[in-house]
Amino acid sequence: MKQKIFNKLNAVLFMVQDDAVLRRFMEPSFSIQYDVTLKQAIMDFYKMKEYQLLKPEHLDTVDDSVIEKRFLKFYKPFHNPVRTRSMSSAIGRNSAIRIALFLHDFWET
């Protein structure tokens, strides 16, 4: 915070936003309704979070290829395009939590 890289924001709302959005991403109808893959939705959400968190003059200092590589390693084991609705619902709840933790861990490193 002393380096003035980050925008001032309410940390609780910042995290609640993650929970709400990531849970919605995990709903089976989301990709179909908005014509977006889960991977693309999460990467776009990551970029949005970056814009919220970082001051404009520091946005170009972030190497997004690092998170994309880490995300692909994280994403691959639980991504299965063939699921039933009930499987997707159960997996979605757990996956939203895992993705939120992944993004949180990434920002910590």
Short mmCIF file of the C-alpha atoms (twelve columns), coordinates in Angstrom:
data_MODEL
# 
_entry.id   MODEL 
# 
loop_
_atom_site.group_PDB 
_atom_site.id 
_atom_site.type_symbol 
_atom_site.label_atom_id 
_atom_site.label_alt_id 
_atom_site.label_comp_id 
_atom_site.label_asym_id 
_atom_site.label_seq_id 
_atom_site.Cartn_x 
_atom_site.Cartn_y 
_atom_site.Cartn_z 
_atom_site.pdbx_PDB_model_num 
ATOM 1   C CA . MET A 1   0.000   0.000   0.000   1 
ATOM 2   C CA . LYS A 2   2.892   2.354   0.688   1 
ATOM 3   C CA . GLN A 3   4.018   2.074   -2.939  1 
ATOM 4   C CA . LYS A 4   0.592   3.331   -4.075  1 
ATOM 5   C CA . ILE A 5   0.200   0.564   -6.625  1 
ATOM 6   C CA . PHE A 6   -3.287  -0.425  -5.476  1 
ATOM 7   C CA . ASN A 7   -6.564  1.466   -5.630  1 
ATOM 8   C CA . LYS A 8   -8.317  1.957   -2.325  1 
ATOM 9   C CA . LEU A 9   -11.305 -0.351  -2.118  1 
ATOM 10  C CA . ASN A 10  -13.436 -2.263  0.327   1 
ATOM 11  C CA . ALA A 11  -11.701 -5.649  0.674   1 
ATOM 12  C CA . VAL A 12  -14.863 -7.403  1.854   1 
ATOM 13  C CA . LEU A 13  -16.848 -6.281  -1.190  1 
ATOM 14  C CA . PHE A 14  -13.915 -7.166  -3.431  1 
ATOM 15  C CA . MET A 15  -14.052 -10.772 -2.143  1 
ATOM 16  C CA . VAL A 16  -17.880 -10.989 -2.081  1 
ATOM 17  C CA . GLN A 17  -17.809 -10.022 -5.740  1 
ATOM 18  C CA . ASP A 18  -15.544 -13.029 -6.399  1 
ATOM 19  C CA . ASP A 19  -17.946 -15.382 -4.674  1 
ATOM 20  C CA . ALA A 20  -21.007 -14.128 -6.546  1 
ATOM 21  C CA . VAL A 21  -19.430 -14.022 -9.990  1 
ATOM 22  C CA . LEU A 22  -17.502 -17.291 -9.758  1 
ATOM 23  C CA . ARG A 23  -20.558 -19.172 -8.530  1 
ATOM 24  C CA . ARG A 24  -22.488 -17.845 -11.539 1 
ATOM 25  C CA . PHE A 25  -19.697 -18.967 -13.884 1 
ATOM 26  C CA . MET A 26  -20.117 -22.516 -12.584 1 
ATOM 27  C CA . GLU A 27  -23.809 -22.728 -13.455 1 
ATOM 28  C CA . PRO A 28  -24.290 -25.029 -16.451 1 
ATOM 29  C CA . SER A 29  -26.327 -22.450 -18.377 1 
ATOM 30  C CA . PHE A 30  -23.789 -19.615 -18.058 1 
ATOM 31  C CA . SER A 31  -21.519 -20.605 -20.966 1 
ATOM 32  C CA . ILE A 32  -24.466 -21.221 -23.247 1 
ATOM 33  C CA . GLN A 33  -26.391 -18.093 -22.289 1 
ATOM 34  C CA . TYR A 34  -23.418 -15.756 -22.765 1 
ATOM 35  C CA . ASP A 35  -21.545 -17.749 -25.435 1 
ATOM 36  C CA . VAL A 36  -18.307 -17.848 -23.471 1 
ATOM 37  C CA . THR A 37  -16.113 -20.685 -22.240 1 
ATOM 38  C CA . LEU A 38  -15.384 -21.089 -18.558 1 
ATOM 39  C CA . LYS A 39  -11.712 -20.420 -19.225 1 
ATOM 40  C CA . GLN A 40  -12.452 -17.193 -21.110 1 
ATOM 41  C CA . ALA A 41  -14.928 -16.001 -18.470 1 
ATOM 42  C CA . ILE A 42  -12.403 -16.553 -15.679 1 
ATOM 43  C CA . MET A 43  -9.551  -14.896 -17.574 1 
ATOM 44  C CA . ASP A 44  -11.779 -11.901 -18.402 1 
ATOM 45  C CA . PHE A 45  -12.874 -11.726 -14.765 1 
ATOM 46  C CA . TYR A 46  -9.212  -11.776 -13.739 1 
ATOM 47  C CA . LYS A 47  -8.564  -8.794  -16.040 1 
ATOM 48  C CA . MET A 48  -11.534 -6.948  -14.523 1 
ATOM 49  C CA . LYS A 49  -10.177 -7.598  -11.032 1 
ATOM 50  C CA . GLU A 50  -6.803  -6.330  -12.175 1 
ATOM 51  C CA . TYR A 51  -8.390  -3.065  -13.345 1 
ATOM 52  C CA . GLN A 52  -10.233 -2.699  -10.042 1 
ATOM 53  C CA . LEU A 53  -7.209  -3.417  -7.892  1 
ATOM 54  C CA . LEU A 54  -4.277  -1.745  -9.665  1 
ATOM 55  C CA . LYS A 55  -3.796  1.926   -10.406 1 
ATOM 56  C CA . PRO A 56  -3.787  2.622   -14.171 1 
ATOM 57  C CA . GLU A 57  -0.098  3.453   -14.315 1 
ATOM 58  C CA . HIS A 58  0.776   -0.015  -12.993 1 
ATOM 59  C CA . LEU A 59  -1.499  -2.114  -15.204 1 
ATOM 60  C CA . ASP A 60  1.144   -2.619  -17.881 1 
ATOM 61  C CA . THR A 61  3.604   -4.075  -15.353 1 
ATOM 62  C CA . VAL A 62  1.577   -7.274  -14.912 1 
ATOM 63  C CA . ASP A 63  2.564   -10.308 -16.975 1 
ATOM 64  C CA . ASP A 64  -0.771  -12.021 -17.660 1 
ATOM 65  C CA . SER A 65  0.927   -15.006 -19.296 1 
ATOM 66  C CA . VAL A 66  2.039   -16.115 -15.834 1 
ATOM 67  C CA . ILE A 67  -1.511  -16.408 -14.514 1 
ATOM 68  C CA . GLU A 68  -2.725  -18.042 -17.711 1 
ATOM 69  C CA . LYS A 69  -0.096  -20.798 -17.397 1 
ATOM 70  C CA . ARG A 70  -0.877  -21.293 -13.721 1 
ATOM 71  C CA . PHE A 71  -4.590  -21.274 -14.412 1 
ATOM 72  C CA . LEU A 72  -4.319  -23.932 -17.123 1 
ATOM 73  C CA . LYS A 73  -2.497  -26.257 -14.708 1 
ATOM 74  C CA . PHE A 74  -5.192  -25.603 -12.110 1 
ATOM 75  C CA . TYR A 75  -8.133  -25.819 -14.521 1 
ATOM 76  C CA . LYS A 76  -7.296  -28.984 -16.434 1 
ATOM 77  C CA . PRO A 77  -7.841  -31.594 -13.679 1 
ATOM 78  C CA . PHE A 78  -11.446 -30.616 -12.935 1 
ATOM 79  C CA . HIS A 79  -12.615 -29.509 -16.376 1 
ATOM 80  C CA . ASN A 80  -14.822 -32.114 -17.986 1 
ATOM 81  C CA . PRO A 81  -17.058 -30.932 -20.830 1 
ATOM 82  C CA . VAL A 82  -19.385 -33.962 -20.517 1 
ATOM 83  C CA . ARG A 83  -21.435 -33.626 -17.312 1 
ATOM 84  C CA . THR A 84  -24.961 -34.099 -16.130 1 
ATOM 85  C CA . ARG A 85  -26.855 -31.137 -14.703 1 
ATOM 86  C CA . SER A 86  -26.613 -32.465 -11.133 1 
ATOM 87  C CA . MET A 87  -22.889 -33.138 -11.507 1 
ATOM 88  C CA . SER A 88  -22.328 -29.620 -12.831 1 
ATOM 89  C CA . SER A 89  -24.209 -28.094 -9.921  1 
ATOM 90  C CA . ALA A 90  -22.183 -29.973 -7.296  1 
ATOM 91  C CA . ILE A 91  -18.904 -29.424 -9.122  1 
ATOM 92  C CA . GLY A 92  -19.810 -25.768 -9.669  1 
ATOM 93  C CA . ARG A 93  -20.135 -24.979 -5.976  1 
ATOM 94  C CA . ASN A 94  -16.761 -26.515 -5.168  1 
ATOM 95  C CA . SER A 95  -15.071 -25.150 -8.285  1 
ATOM 96  C CA . ALA A 96  -16.148 -21.578 -7.562  1 
ATOM 97  C CA . ILE A 97  -14.458 -21.840 -4.186  1 
ATOM 98  C CA . ARG A 98  -11.336 -23.402 -5.715  1 
ATOM 99  C CA . ILE A 99  -11.115 -20.695 -8.384  1 
ATOM 100 C CA . ALA A 100 -11.593 -17.922 -5.825  1 
ATOM 101 C CA . LEU A 101 -8.793  -19.433 -3.721  1 
ATOM 102 C CA . PHE A 102 -6.611  -19.752 -6.820  1 
ATOM 103 C CA . LEU A 103 -7.090  -16.073 -7.707  1 
ATOM 104 C CA . HIS A 104 -6.513  -15.057 -4.086  1 
ATOM 105 C CA . ASP A 105 -3.306  -17.125 -3.924  1 
ATOM 106 C CA . PHE A 106 -2.117  -15.634 -7.197  1 
ATOM 107 C CA . TRP A 107 -2.558  -12.072 -5.926  1 
ATOM 108 C CA . GLU A 108 -0.653  -13.006 -2.778  1 
ATOM 109 C CA . THR A 109 2.422   -14.170 -4.750  1 
# 
